[in-house]
Amino acid sequence: MSLERSIIAFGGFMVLLSIVLTATVSPHFVWLTVFVGANLFQSAFTGFCPAAMVMKKLGIKTAAEIALSK
């Protein structure tokens, strides 16, 4: 899986997790959804994504790197 798809999957997982936590633990977990959404929104414009930096250090390759290695 490429870095780009990993970021999309991670964002979706975090939103779903925050919905479950909001419904079962505390309504304050809705702020996790707000944080994830704001981070996705700003990264669309700035290109800065902390999760991508962590995943890159873990060895996940971008789609371009995967294509070059084939």
Backbone torsions as a table, in degrees:
resi	resn	phi	psi	omega
1	MET	NA	136.2	-178.7
2	SER	-77.7	164.6	178.7
3	LEU	-59.3	-42.7	-178.4
4	GLU	-61.2	-44.5	179.1
5	ARG	-70.5	-32.5	177.3
6	SER	-64.2	-38.8	178.0
7	ILE	-64.7	-42.9	178.3
8	ILE	-62.7	-44.7	179.6
9	ALA	-63.9	-42.0	-179.9
10	PHE	-64.3	-43.4	178.0
11	GLY	-61.4	-44.3	177.8
12	GLY	-63.1	-42.6	178.2
13	PHE	-61.5	-44.1	-178.4
14	MET	-64.8	-38.6	177.3
15	VAL	-64.4	-46.9	179.1
16	LEU	-63.0	-41.0	177.6
17	LEU	-60.9	-43.2	-178.9
18	SER	-68.0	-31.5	176.5
19	ILE	-66.6	-44.2	178.6
20	VAL	-63.2	-44.9	179.7
21	LEU	-65.5	-37.0	177.5
22	THR	-63.3	-42.0	-177.5
23	ALA	-74.6	-30.8	-172.5
24	THR	-107.0	-28.7	-173.8
25	VAL	-107.5	-61.4	-175.8
26	SER	-157.5	140.0	177.4
27	PRO	-65.3	-13.6	179.4
28	HIS	-71.4	-15.4	177.3
29	PHE	-69.0	-8.3	174.8
30	VAL	-61.1	-24.4	178.7
31	TRP	-67.1	-25.3	174.0
32	LEU	-65.0	-40.6	176.6
33	THR	-62.7	-42.5	178.5
34	VAL	-61.4	-44.3	-179.9
35	PHE	-62.7	-45.8	-179.9
36	VAL	-63.1	-44.5	179.3
37	GLY	-63.3	-42.7	178.8
38	ALA	-65.0	-39.2	178.6
39	ASN	-65.7	-43.4	177.4
40	LEU	-62.6	-40.2	-179.4
41	PHE	-64.9	-48.0	-178.5
42	GLN	-68.5	-33.6	-179.5
43	SER	-69.9	-25.5	176.3
44	ALA	-64.8	-30.8	-178.3
45	PHE	-95.6	-34.4	-173.7
46	THR	-99.9	-23.9	-175.9
47	GLY	81.9	-1.8	179.8
48	PHE	-91.0	120.9	179.1
49	CYS	-140.2	110.1	179.9
50	PRO	-58.5	-37.0	179.7
51	ALA	-64.4	-37.2	178.2
52	ALA	-65.8	-37.4	178.8
53	MET	-64.3	-41.9	179.1
54	VAL	-66.4	-45.8	-179.2
55	MET	-64.1	-36.2	177.3
56	LYS	-62.7	-42.3	178.3
57	LYS	-67.5	-24.8	177.3
58	LEU	-80.8	-5.0	175.0
59	GLY	100.4	7.7	177.8
60	ILE	-76.3	128.9	-175.4
61	LYS	-93.6	151.7	175.5
62	THR	-73.9	166.9	179.0
63	ALA	-62.0	-36.6	179.3
64	ALA	-66.4	-41.0	178.2
65	GLU	-65.6	-37.1	177.6
66	ILE	-66.5	-41.5	179.8
67	ALA	-65.3	-37.9	179.5
68	LEU	-69.2	-29.5	-178.0
69	SER	-80.2	-8.0	179.9
70	LYS	-85.2	NA	NA
